[in-house]
Amino acid sequence: MARRILMIEDDREMVTLGKLILEREGYEVLAASGGAEGLELLRQEDGDVDLLLLDIMMTGVDGWQVLTEVKADEELRHIPVIMLTARHYLEDEEKTATYADKFEHYVVKPFVVRDLLAKIAEVINRS
């Protein structure tokens, strides 16, 4: 059975690219175009995903808010999270440090595909 990844990302091109890359690696990919939609989809799926790829900078409900809600929810908190951002870690160091214990990795876009895939495999195989 394919491992399931939920990608919450408001950039349609990034979602298309992400799905292409991940499905080629054998993952089942669900996608949501924003934080509120992602939380709703995650709850509809009863938290039955193996990994959450979560963009930080989204309009409306941003990635930090999604992360907070996921980790506060008894049914969802087990899901490992990889944060995706166009901002460099040092640009948002204080906020990143505040949430560091709630996510597995922080990946800056544009990313090297093999590096992202290695992080995904590491997290999924560990959980």
Contact map, one row per residue, 1 for C-alpha under 8 A:
1110000000000000000000000000000000000000000000000000000000000000000000000000000000000000000000000000000000000000000000000000000
1111000000000000000000000111000000000000000000000000000000000000000000000000000000000000000000000000000000000000000000000000000
1111100000000000000000000111000000000000000000001100000000000000000000000000000000000000000000000000000000000000000000000000000
0111110000000000000000000011110000000000000000011110000000000000000000000000000000000000000000000000000000000000000000000000000
0011111000000000000000000011110000000000000000001111100000000000000000000000000000000000000000000000000000000000000000000000000
0001111100000000000000000000111100000100010000001011100000000000000000000000000000000000000000000000000000000000000000000000000
0000111110000010010000000000111100000100000000000001110000000000000000000000000000000000000000000000000000000000000000000000000
0000011111000000000000000000001111100100000000000001111000000000000000000000000000000000000000000000000000000000000000000000000
0000001111110110000000000000001111100000000000000000011001000000000000000000000000000000000000000000000000000000000000000000000
0000000111110010000000000000000111000000000000000000001001100000000000000000000000000000000000000000000000000000000000000000000
0000000011111110000000000000000010000000000000000000000000000000000000000000000000000000000000000000000000000000000000000000000
0000000011111111000000000000000010000000000000000000000000000000000000000000000000000000000000000000000000000000000000000000000
0000000000111111100000000000000000000000000000000000000000000000000000000000000000000000000000000000000000000000000000000000000
0000000010111111110000000000000000000000000000000000000000000000000000000000000000000000000000000000000000000000000000000000000
0000001011111111111000000000001000000000000000000000000000000000000000000000000000000000000000000000000000000000000000000000000
0000000000011111111100000000000000000000000000000000000000000000000000000000000000000000000000000000000000000000000000000000000
0000000000001111111110000000000000000000000000000000000000000000000000000000000000000000000000000000000000000000000000000000000
0000001000000111111111000000000000000000000000000000000000000000000000000000000000000000000000000000000000000000000000000000000
0000000000000011111111100000100000000000000000000000000000000000000000000000000000000000000000000000000000000000000000000000000
0000000000000001111111110000000000000000000000000000000000000000000000000000000000000000000000000000000000000000000000000000000
0000000000000000111111111000000000000000000000000000000000000000000000000000000000000000000000000000000000000000100000000000000
0000000000000000011111111111100000000000000000000000000000000000000000000000000000000000000000000000000000000000000010000000000
0000000000000000001111111111100000000000000000000000000000000000000000000000000000000000000000000000000000000000000000000000000
0000000000000000000111111110000000000000000000000000000000000000000000000000000000000000000000000000000000000000000000000000000
0000000000000000000011111110000000000000000000000000000000000000000000000000000000000000000000000000000000000000000000000000000
0110000000000000000001111111000000000000000000000000000000000000000000000000000000000000000000000000000000000000000000000000000
0111100000000000000001111111100000000000000000000000000000000000000000000000000000000000000000000000000000000000000000000000000
0111100000000000000001100111110000000000000000000000000000000000000000000000000000000000000000000000000000000000000000000000000
0001111000000000001001100011111000000000000000000000000000000000000000000000000000000000000000000000000000000000000000000000000
0001111000000000000000000001111100000000000000000000000000000000000000000000000000000000000000000000000000000000000000000000000
0000011110000010000000000000111110000100000000000000000000000000000000000000000000000000000000000000000000000000000000000000000
0000011111000000000000000000011111101100100000000000000000000000000000000000000000000000000000000000000000000000000000000000000
0000000111110000000000000000001111101100000000000000000000000000000000000000000000000000000000000000000000000000000000000000000
0000000111000000000000000000000111111100000000000000000001111100000000000000000000000000000000000000000000000000000000000000000
0000000110000000000000000000000111111110000000000000000001011110110000000000000000000000000000000000000000000000000000000000000
0000000000000000000000000000000001111111000000000000000000011000010000000000000000000000000000000000000000000000000000000000000
0000000000000000000000000000000111111111100000000000000000000000000000000000000000000000000000000000000000000000000000000000000
0000011100000000000000000000001111111111110000000000000000000000000000000000000000000000000000000000000000000000000000000000000
0000000000000000000000000000000000111111111000000000000000000000010001000000000000000000000000000000000000000000000000000000000
0000000000000000000000000000000000011111111100000000000000000000000000000000000000000000000000000000000000000000000000000000000
0000000000000000000000000000000100001111111110000000000000000000000000000000000000000000000000000000000000000000000000000000000
0000010000000000000000000000000000000111111111111000000000000000000000000000000000000000000000000000000000000000000000000000000
0000000000000000000000000000000000000011111111100000000000000000000000000000000000000000000000000000000000000000000000000000000
0000000000000000000000000000000000000001111111100000000000000000000000000000000000000000000000000000000000000000000000000000000
0000000000000000000000000000000000000000111111111000000000000000000000000000000000000000000000000000000000000000000000000000000
0000000000000000000000000000000000000000011111110000000000000000000000000011000000000000000000000000000000000000000000000000000
0000000000000000000000000000000000000000011111111000000000000000000000000011001000000000000000000000000000000000000000000000000
0001000000000000000000000000000000000000010011111100000000000000000000000000000000000000000000000000000000000000000000000000000
0011110000000000000000000000000000000000010010111111000000000000000000000000001000000000000000000000000000000000000000000000000
0011100000000000000000000000000000000000000000011111000000000000000000000000001100000000000000000000000000000000000000000001001
0001110000000000000000000000000000000000000000001111100000000000000000000000001111000000000000000000000000000000000000010011000
0000111100000000000000000000000000000000000000001111110000000000000000000000001111000000000000000000000000000000000000000000000
0000111100000000000000000000000000000000000000000011111000000000000000000000000011110000000000000000000000000000000000000000000
0000001110000000000000000000000000000000000000000001111100000010000000000000000011110000000000000000000000000000000000000000000
0000000111000000000000000000000000000000000000000000111111000110000000000000000000111000000000000000000000000000000000000000000
0000000000000000000000000000000000000000000000000000011111000111000000000000000000111000000000000000000000000000000000000000000
0000000000000000000000000000000000000000000000000000001111100110000000000000000000001100000000000000000000000000000000000000000
0000000011000000000000000000000001100000000000000000001111111110000000000000000000000000000000000000000000000000000000000000000
0000000001000000000000000000000001000000000000000000000011111100000000000000000000000000000000000000000000000000000000000000000
0000000000000000000000000000000001110000000000000000000001111100000000000000000000000000000000000000000000000000000000000000000
0000000000000000000000000000000001110000000000000000000001111110110000000000000000000000000000000000000000000000000000000000000
0000000000000000000000000000000001100000000000000000001111111111110000000000000000000000000000000000000000000000000000000000000
0000000000000000000000000000000000100000000000000000011111001111111000000000000000100000000000000000000000000000000000000000000
0000000000000000000000000000000000000000000000000000000100000111111100000000000000000000000000000010000000000000000000000000000
0000000000000000000000000000000000100000000000000000000000001111111110000000000000000000000000000000000000000000000000000000000
0000000000000000000000000000000000110010000000000000000000001111111111000000000000000000000000000000000000000000000000000000000
0000000000000000000000000000000000000000000000000000000000000011111111100000000010000000000000000000011000000000000000000000000
0000000000000000000000000000000000000000000000000000000000000001111111110000000000000000000000000000000000000000000000000000000
0000000000000000000000000000000000000000000000000000000000000000111111111000000000000000000000000000000000000000000000000000000
0000000000000000000000000000000000000010000000000000000000000000011111111001100000000000000000000000000000000000000000000000000
0000000000000000000000000000000000000000000000000000000000000000001111111101110000000000000000000000010000000000000000000000000
0000000000000000000000000000000000000000000000000000000000000000000111111101100000000000000000000000000000000000000000000000000
0000000000000000000000000000000000000000000000000000000000000000000011111111100000000000000000000000000000000000000000000000000
0000000000000000000000000000000000000000000000000000000000000000000000111111110000000000000000000000000000000000000000000000000
0000000000000000000000000000000000000000000001100000000000000000000000001111110000000000000000000000000000000000000000000000000
0000000000000000000000000000000000000000000001100000000000000000000001111111111000000000000000000000000000000000000000000000000
0000000000000000000000000000000000000000000000000000000000000000000001111111111100000000000000000000000000000000000000000000000
0000000000000000000000000000000000000000000000000000000000000000000000100111111100000000000000000000000000000000000000000000000
0000000000000000000000000000000000000000000000101111000000000000000000000001111110000000000000000000000000000000000000000000000
0000000000000000000000000000000000000000000000000111000000000000000000000000111111000000000000000000001100000000000000000011001
0000000000000000000000000000000000000000000000000011110000000000001000000000001111100000000000000000011110000000000000000000000
0000000000000000000000000000000000000000000000000011110000000000000000000000000111110000000000000000001111100000000000010000000
0000000000000000000000000000000000000000000000000000111100000010000000000000000011111000000000000000001111100000000000000000000
0000000000000000000000000000000000000000000000000000111100000000000000000000000001111100000000000000000001111000000000000000000
0000000000000000000000000000000000000000000000000000001110000000000000000000000000111111000000000000000001111000000000000000000
0000000000000000000000000000000000000000000000000000000010000000000000000000000000011111000000000000000000011100000000000000000
0000000000000000000000000000000000000000000000000000000000000000000000000000000000001111101100000000000000011000000000000000000
0000000000000000000000000000000000000000000000000000000000000000000000000000000000001111111100000000000000010000000000000000000
0000000000000000000000000000000000000000000000000000000000000000000000000000000000000011111110010000000001010000000000000000000
0000000000000000000000000000000000000000000000000000000000000000000000000000000000000001111110000000000000000000000000000000000
0000000000000000000000000000000000000000000000000000000000000000000000000000000000000011111110000000000000000000000000000000000
0000000000000000000000000000000000000000000000000000000000000000000000000000000000000011111111110000000000000000000000000000000
0000000000000000000000000000000000000000000000000000000000000000000000000000000000000000111111111000000000000000000000000000000
0000000000000000000000000000000000000000000000000000000000000000000000000000000000000000000111111100000000000000000000000000000
0000000000000000000000000000000000000000000000000000000000000000000000000000000000000000000111111110000000000000000000000000000
0000000000000000000000000000000000000000000000000000000000000000000000000000000000000000100111111111000000000000000000000000000
0000000000000000000000000000000000000000000000000000000000000000000000000000000000000000000011111111000000000000000000000000000
0000000000000000000000000000000000000000000000000000000000000000000000000000000000000000000001111111100000000000000000000000000
0000000000000000000000000000000000000000000000000000000000000001000000000000000000000000000000111111111000000000000000000000000
0000000000000000000000000000000000000000000000000000000000000000000000000000000000000000000000011111111100000000000000000000000
0000000000000000000000000000000000000000000000000000000000000000000000000000000000000000000000000111111100000000000000000000000
0000000000000000000000000000000000000000000000000000000000000000001000100000000010000000000000000011111100000000000000000000000
0000000000000000000000000000000000000000000000000000000000000000001000000000000111100000000000000011111111000000000000000000000
0000000000000000000000000000000000000000000000000000000000000000000000000000000111100000000000000001111111000000000000000010000
0000000000000000000000000000000000000000000000000000000000000000000000000000000011100000000000000000001111100000000000100000000
0000000000000000000000000000000000000000000000000000000000000000000000000000000001111000100000000000001111110000000000000000000
0000000000000000000000000000000000000000000000000000000000000000000000000000000001111000000000000000000011111010000100000000000
0000000000000000000000000000000000000000000000000000000000000000000000000000000000011111100000000000000001111110000000000000000
0000000000000000000000000000000000000000000000000000000000000000000000000000000000011110000000000000000000111110000000000000000
0000000000000000000000000000000000000000000000000000000000000000000000000000000000000100000000000000000000011111000000000000000
0000000000000000000000000000000000000000000000000000000000000000000000000000000000000000000000000000000000111111101100000000000
0000000000000000000000000000000000000000000000000000000000000000000000000000000000000000000000000000000000000111111100000000000
0000000000000000000010000000000000000000000000000000000000000000000000000000000000000000000000000000000000000011111110000000000
0000000000000000000000000000000000000000000000000000000000000000000000000000000000000000000000000000000000000001111111000000000
0000000000000000000000000000000000000000000000000000000000000000000000000000000000000000000000000000000000000011111111100000000
0000000000000000000000000000000000000000000000000000000000000000000000000000000000000000000000000000000000100011111111110000000
0000000000000000000001000000000000000000000000000000000000000000000000000000000000000000000000000000000000000000111111111000000
0000000000000000000000000000000000000000000000000000000000000000000000000000000000000000000000000000000000000000011111111100000
0000000000000000000000000000000000000000000000000000000000000000000000000000000000000000000000000000000010000000001111111110000
0000000000000000000000000000000000000000000000000010000000000000000000000000000001000000000000000000000000000000000111111111000
0000000000000000000000000000000000000000000000000000000000000000000000000000000000000000000000000000000000000000000011111111100
0000000000000000000000000000000000000000000000000000000000000000000000000000000000000000000000000000000000000000000001111111110
0000000000000000000000000000000000000000000000000010000000000000000000000000000100000000000000000000000100000000000000111111111
0000000000000000000000000000000000000000000000000110000000000000000000000000000100000000000000000000000000000000000000011111111
0000000000000000000000000000000000000000000000000000000000000000000000000000000000000000000000000000000000000000000000001111111
0000000000000000000000000000000000000000000000000000000000000000000000000000000000000000000000000000000000000000000000000111111
0000000000000000000000000000000000000000000000000100000000000000000000000000000100000000000000000000000000000000000000000011111
